[in-house]
């Protein structure tokens, strides 16, 4: 199977979710083995985009918390604090 060969992971491990970013970074696909077949998931982000690894070397296991960060458009593997400049009141 492609996942096993390319990513050196077992796609038939129950409860393991594989996520893939399609060409556009506002869409994500998921593949989950349910024991008797695969469940295919698809999500389109209405606003913003996902921070996503671009090479197989950048693939990583995510915790549930890191997955939540990813769904909010944050990069869970490279967290950064950004400076914010407050706007002046009108």
Helices and strands as residue ranges (DSSP letters): H 2-7, E 17-21, E 27-33, E 38-44, G 56-58, H 64-71
